[in-house]
Amino acid sequence: MANSLSAVVAGARQIECTVNGIGERAGNASLEEIVMALAIRREAFGGLTTGIDSTHLVPASRLLSRLTGVAVQPNKAIVGANAFAHEAGIHQDGVLKNTLTYEIMTPESVGLSSNKLVLGKHSGRAALRDRMKQLGYELDDASLDRVFKRFKLLADKKKSVYDEDLETLLADDAASRGEQPFVLDYLQVTAGTSTIPSATVKLTIDGEEHIVSGFGIGPVDAVFQAIQSLVAPALQGVTVELLSYQVASVTGQSDAQGGARVTMSLGGEEVPGHGVHTDVVVASALAYLEALSKFVLRRRRAASAARATMAG
């Protein structure tokens, strides 16, 4: 980023950058850092502007993180979870008196809400629609009804629903309306210090219900083994390997939803998956299924396109 900004001062008028700094190899300048540096220090750069709406930076960052399965580190500038967090008493006191004491930009300017504790189980559709609008999402009545049902289920499980939770609900709703070949209907896990971890999984596979039990070296492994045995016919002999698996809370509270991320090798192709639930084992199952669904859908669409080309 420093090199890019130095180039601007020297006369450059095009900067190559990426959201979250994610791109080919390493050392990519982060778009969000470039945009905000030029915005808040405009006088140092001759009044140059980018034309980018900075209020979409955080939503774009979260969307990319979910789609790629690559988490944003908490201390990442602008879009990291700690970017606008203050724990030390002197910091908190200073921010309360004047936010510019420790913040050279406002959370709202990058798409964050200064008031994160917004909704609970007693909130209605109007409040949900308004908060979604503040986050940049215009929902029609049908979309609002679907998301509201998911919201009420979540609000019954946790005390407060945060912006990150709402964006996850919206993403899950969008995914559920796709042609998902694998849908999790039921999951029960048995684990402990004196028992062999086991899992019973019920899936709807292309409209048909299937159920199986499996064992593993841990509860998550047992779930993955059970799922893999059910989806094996749909994979048609494709080799499956779990390359990476991560779990983290979506928000920082004790009742937070757990976010699970997996990267899988399916027939030599790397496919990411992401799942969110108040139970991290369920979140793990959802992430595993999302990766499998992506792969199968991609194969089916490619086959369909090939048939259409041959027919034409």
C-alpha positions in Angstrom: 0.0 0.0 0.0 2.8 2.4 0.8 4.4 1.8 -2.6 1.0 2.4 -4.3 0.4 5.6 -2.4 3.9 6.8 -3.1 3.3 6.1 -6.8 0.2 8.3 -6.7 2.2 11.2 -5.3 4.7 10.7 -8.1 1.9 10.9 -10.7 0.5 7.4 -11.1 -3.3 7.3 -11.7 -4.0 3.6 -11.7 -3.5 1.3 -8.7 -3.7 -2.5 -8.9 -5.3 -3.7 -5.6 -7.6 -6.4 -4.3 -10.4 -6.7 -1.6 -8.9 -8.0 1.7 -5.5 -8.1 -0.1 -6.5 -11.5 -1.5 -5.1 -12.2 -4.9 -2.4 -14.1 -6.8 0.6 -14.9 -4.6 1.3 -12.3 -1.9 2.0 -8.6 -1.4 -1.2 -7.3 -2.9 -2.3 -3.8 -1.9 -5.7 -3.9 -0.1 -8.4 -1.9 -1.9 -10.1 -0.8 1.3 -6.8 0.6 2.7 -6.1 2.5 -0.5 -9.6 3.9 -0.7 -9.7 5.1 2.9 -6.1 6.5 2.8 -7.0 8.7 -0.2 -10.3 9.7 1.4 -9.1 10.8 4.8 -5.8 12.3 3.7 -7.1 13.8 0.5 -5.0 16.9 0.9 -1.8 14.9 0.9 -2.7 13.4 -2.5 -3.8 16.6 -4.4 -7.5 16.0 -3.8 -7.6 12.8 -5.8 -10.6 10.6 -5.4 -11.4 7.0 -6.4 -15.1 7.2 -7.1 -15.6 4.1 -4.8 -18.5 4.2 -2.3 -16.6 3.4 0.9 -19.7 2.4 2.8 -19.6 -0.9 0.8 -16.1 -1.9 1.9 -17.0 -4.0 4.9 -20.0 -5.7 3.3 -17.8 -6.5 0.2 -15.0 -7.8 2.5 -17.4 -10.1 4.3 -19.0 -11.4 1.1 -15.6 -12.2 -0.3 -14.5 -13.9 2.9 -17.6 -16.1 2.8 -17.3 -17.0 -0.9 -13.6 -17.9 -0.7 -13.5 -19.4 2.7 -10.5 -17.2 3.6 -11.1 -15.5 7.0 -10.1 -11.9 7.6 -7.6 -11.6 10.4 -9.0 -9.6 13.4 -6.2 -7.0 13.2 -6.7 -6.3 9.5 -6.9 -2.6 8.9 -10.4 -1.2 8.0 -12.3 -4.4 7.8 -10.8 -6.5 10.6 -13.0 -7.3 13.7 -10.6 -5.2 15.9 -10.4 -2.2 13.6 -12.9 -0.2 15.6 -12.7 -2.1 18.9 -11.5 -0.5 22.1 -10.8 -2.4 25.3 -8.4 -0.3 27.3 -10.2 2.1 29.7 -8.2 5.1 28.5 -9.1 4.3 24.9 -12.8 3.8 25.7 -12.9 7.1 27.7 -11.2 9.0 24.8 -13.5 7.6 22.2 -16.6 8.4 24.2 -15.5 12.0 24.5 -14.3 12.3 20.9 -14.1 9.5 18.5 -11.3 11.2 16.6 -9.1 10.6 19.6 -8.4 7.0 18.4 -10.4 6.7 15.2 -9.3 8.7 12.1 -12.5 7.5 10.3 -16.0 6.5 11.4 -17.3 3.0 11.4 -20.2 4.2 9.3 -17.9 5.5 6.5 -16.8 1.9 5.8 -20.2 0.2 6.2 -20.2 -0.6 9.8 -22.9 0.3 12.4 -21.7 2.1 15.5 -24.6 0.4 17.3 -24.2 -3.3 16.8 -26.7 -4.5 19.4 -29.8 -3.9 17.3 -32.3 -6.8 17.2 -33.6 -9.5 19.5 -36.4 -12.1 19.7 -39.1 -9.4 20.2 -38.1 -7.4 17.1 -40.6 -7.4 14.2 -40.4 -7.3 10.4 -40.3 -3.6 10.3 -37.2 -3.4 12.5 -35.6 -6.2 10.5 -36.3 -4.5 7.2 -35.0 -1.1 8.5 -31.7 -2.7 9.8 -31.2 -4.6 6.5 -31.7 -1.3 4.7 -29.1 0.4 6.8 -26.7 -2.4 5.9 -27.4 -1.8 2.3 -29.9 -4.6 1.5 -33.3 -3.8 0.0 -35.6 -6.7 0.7 -38.9 -7.3 -1.1 -41.8 -8.8 0.8 -41.0 -12.4 -0.1 -37.4 -12.1 0.8 -38.2 -10.4 4.0 -40.6 -13.2 5.0 -38.0 -15.8 4.4 -35.2 -14.0 6.2 -37.5 -13.1 9.1 -38.3 -16.8 9.7 -34.6 -17.5 9.9 -34.1 -14.5 12.1 -36.8 -15.6 14.6 -35.3 -19.0 14.9 -31.9 -17.5 15.5 -33.2 -14.9 18.0 -34.8 -17.7 20.1 -31.4 -19.3 20.5 -29.3 -16.2 21.3 -29.9 -13.1 23.3 -28.9 -10.5 20.7 -28.6 -10.6 16.9 -25.8 -8.6 15.4 -25.1 -7.2 12.0 -22.8 -10.1 11.2 -25.6 -12.5 12.1 -28.0 -10.7 9.8 -25.6 -10.8 6.8 -25.1 -14.5 7.4 -28.9 -15.1 7.5 -29.2 -13.2 4.2 -26.4 -15.2 2.6 -27.9 -18.5 3.8 -31.3 -17.5 2.4 -29.7 -16.8 -1.0 -27.9 -20.2 -0.9 -31.0 -22.1 0.1 -32.9 -20.8 -3.0 -30.3 -22.3 -5.3 -30.5 -25.8 -6.7 -28.7 -27.3 -3.7 -28.2 -31.0 -4.3 -27.5 -31.7 -0.6 -29.6 -30.3 2.2 -29.1 -31.1 5.9 -32.4 -32.2 7.5 -31.2 -33.8 10.8 -28.0 -34.2 12.8 -27.4 -36.0 16.1 -23.9 -36.5 17.6 -22.7 -38.7 20.5 -19.3 -38.0 21.9 -17.6 -38.0 25.3 -14.5 -39.2 27.2 -15.7 -42.8 27.4 -17.6 -43.4 24.1 -16.7 -43.7 20.4 -17.8 -40.5 18.6 -20.7 -41.2 16.3 -23.1 -39.2 14.2 -26.5 -39.8 12.6 -27.1 -37.6 9.6 -30.3 -37.2 7.5 -29.9 -35.5 4.1 -32.2 -34.6 1.3 -30.3 -35.5 -1.8 -31.8 -34.3 -5.1 -35.3 -34.4 -3.4 -34.9 -37.8 -1.8 -34.3 -38.4 2.0 -31.4 -40.5 3.1 -30.1 -41.3 6.6 -27.0 -43.0 7.9 -24.8 -43.3 11.0 -21.1 -43.0 11.0 -18.1 -43.1 13.4 -15.0 -41.0 13.6 -12.1 -40.0 15.8 -14.1 -37.0 17.0 -17.7 -35.7 16.6 -16.9 -33.5 13.6 -15.0 -36.4 11.9 -17.9 -38.7 12.5 -20.3 -36.2 10.8 -18.0 -35.8 7.8 -17.7 -39.6 7.5 -21.5 -40.0 7.6 -22.0 -37.2 5.0 -19.4 -38.6 2.7 -21.0 -42.1 2.7 -24.4 -40.5 1.8 -23.2 -38.3 -1.0 -20.7 -40.8 -2.5 -23.1 -41.9 -5.3 -23.6 -38.3 -6.5 -19.9 -37.7 -6.6 -19.4 -40.7 -9.0 -16.1 -41.9 -7.8 -14.5 -38.5 -7.3 -11.8 -38.5 -4.6 -12.5 -36.4 -1.6 -9.9 -34.9 0.7 -10.3 -32.4 3.5 -7.4 -29.9 3.1 -8.3 -27.4 5.9 -10.8 -26.9 8.6 -11.3 -23.9 10.8 -13.9 -22.8 13.4 -14.4 -19.3 14.7 -17.2 -17.3 16.3 -19.1 -14.9 14.0 -19.4 -12.4 16.9 -17.5 -12.2 20.1 -20.2 -13.1 22.6 -20.7 -16.3 24.5 -24.0 -17.0 22.5 -22.3 -16.3 19.2 -22.9 -18.3 16.1 -20.0 -20.6 15.2 -18.6 -20.2 11.7 -16.9 -23.2 10.1 -14.7 -23.1 7.0 -13.4 -26.0 5.0 -11.3 -26.3 2.0 -11.7 -29.6 0.2 -10.0 -31.3 -2.7 -12.6 -32.9 -5.0 -11.1 -34.7 -7.9 -8.0 -32.5 -7.5 -10.1 -29.3 -7.5 -10.0 -27.1 -4.4 -13.4 -26.0 -3.3 -14.2 -23.9 -0.2 -17.2 -24.2 2.0 -18.7 -22.1 4.8 -21.4 -22.8 7.4 -22.8 -20.9 10.3 -24.9 -22.1 13.3 -25.1 -21.7 17.0 -23.8 -25.3 17.2 -20.3 -25.5 15.7 -20.7 -29.2 14.8 -23.8 -28.3 12.7 -21.9 -25.4 11.3 -19.1 -27.8 10.3 -21.6 -30.1 8.6 -23.1 -27.1 6.7 -19.7 -26.0 5.5 -18.8 -29.5 4.3 -22.1 -29.8 2.4 -21.7 -26.4 0.9 -18.4 -27.4 -0.6 -19.8 -30.6 -1.9 -22.8 -28.9 -3.4 -20.7 -26.3 -5.1 -18.6 -29.0 -6.8 -21.6 -31.1 -7.9 -23.5 -28.1 -9.2 -20.4 -26.9 -11.1 -20.0 -30.3 -12.7 -23.7 -30.6 -13.6 -23.8 -27.1 -15.2 -20.6 -27.9 -17.2 -22.2 -31.1 -18.4 -25.4 -29.3 -19.3 -23.5 -26.6 -21.2 -21.6 -29.3 -23.1 -24.8 -31.1 -24.1 -26.4 -27.8 -25.2 -23.3 -27.1 -27.4 -23.4 -30.5 -29.0 -27.2 -30.2 -29.6 -26.6 -26.8 -31.3 
